[in-house]
Amino acid sequence: MFRSAKYIAALGLTVVLGHASADAGSDRELAAQLGASLPDLVVSEDYRGLSQATMHLAGTQNRLGDTPAACKALSQSLESYRVALVKQTGVYEGAASSVNDDSDGMAEVRARFGCARI
């Protein structure tokens, strides 16, 4: 549970910092660059980096108004973070939360990104 709280805090910070971007043209370019970097992160099994990149991608897509893509990236970020924790600690814990759960933190993240609860 403590890990989830730290992750939610990191999500909030990333969302706030992510809104400092310049214009839509640079956001489109950034989204393309981030998208192109994802396969390399998967192949190298850098799941923490993958989580950070997909979170950044989610913020960029959100600023571009592409809510479905932002929500998909947000979900991928959470899953990559879980894989990174297992890889780092060797301990598998079932998912305590998801983008679609009813916790206050996830509800706030969904609201910031405009993600519908499925």
N, C-alpha and C positions, 0 to 999 in steps of 0.2 A: 504494500500500500504506500509506503514511504517513497519507493521508486516512482510510483505513478504521480505522486505529488510533485516530485522534482521534475518529472517529464512535463507535467502540465505547466509548471512555472517556466520551464525553458520554452515551451510552446508560446506562452503569453509574451515572453520577452522577444522571441523571434517575430511574432506578429507585429508587435509595437515597433521594433527596429526595422522591419521589412517595409513599413509605410514611408520610409524616408527616401524612397527611390525617386528618380528624376521624372522621365516622361514615358509615354506608352511605347515609343520606338525603342528605347533602351530596355524596357521591360520585355518586349517581344524578343529582342536579341538575347537578353539574359535567359529567358525561358528556353530558347533554342539551345543555348550553350549548356544550360543545366541538364536539359533532356538528353543531349548528346553525351554528357559525362556519365550518365547513370549506368549504361552497360559495363563500362570499365570498372566502376565501383562494385558491381555485382560479381564480375569475373574475379576481381582481386579479393572478394569477400570482405570488403571494408564496409561493414554494415552500419557502423556509427557514422561514417562519412556519407553513406547512402541515405541514412535518416536525416542528416543535416541538409544534404542537397535536395531531397524531396520536400523537406519542410520549407526551404528557401523557394523551391519551385512552386509550392502551394501558395506562398505569399505573393509571388510574382504573378501567377495565374489569377489570383484573387484580384489584384490591382488591375489586371487586364479585363476583368469582368467575366472570366471563364470559370464560373462556379463549379460545374461538374468536374472539370479537370483539376481545379484546386482541391476539391473534396477527395478526389481519387488520390492525389499526391499526399494529402494529409493522412489518409488511411495507410498509404504505403510507408510513410515516414514512421508512423506508430509501429507498424509491423517490423520494419527494419531495426528500429530501436530495441524491440523485444529480442530479435535475433542477436543483436550486438551484445545485449546483456547476457544471454545464454552463452555466447561465445566467450565473453570475458570471464564469467563466473563459473561456467560449467553446470549451473543450476537452472533447470527448466521450471518455470512457474507458469501455470495456466494464465491466460490473459485476464487480468483483473479489470481491465477496462477496454473499451473500443470507442471509436469515433461515434458510434450509435448508442452508447449507454446513457443512462439517466443521471450520471453524476454531475454535480454542479460544474466541475472543471470542463468536462467534455461538452456539456450543454453550452457553456460560454464559448468554447473553441468553435463549435458548430455555428453558433450565432455570428461570431466574427467573420467566419468564412462564408456564411450563407448556406451551409450544408443542411439538407433536410435529414431528419432522423428516419432511417429506413426500418 
